[in-house]
Amino acid sequence: MEQAVIVYLPLKDGQFGASQERESIYALEDRLEKAIEDASVGEFDGDLFGEGECILYMYGPNA
């Protein structure tokens, strides 16, 4: 059974955040994906932007 880590990040600028916010989140995603992969503990499954927040999804056997 997989477990999930779901992170909710509030955005300061509108529904989808400012371009600088999105760029910072994309950089964070790259670091998370590499760390999860390097440790072989699961997977980074992506993001969802909208309604003034960004949600990050990660899954693994022991989250």
Protein Blocks (a to p, Z undefined) as FASTA:
>chain_A
ZZddddddddfehjnopfklmmmmmmmmmmmmmmmmmnonaccebdceeehiacdddddf
bZZ
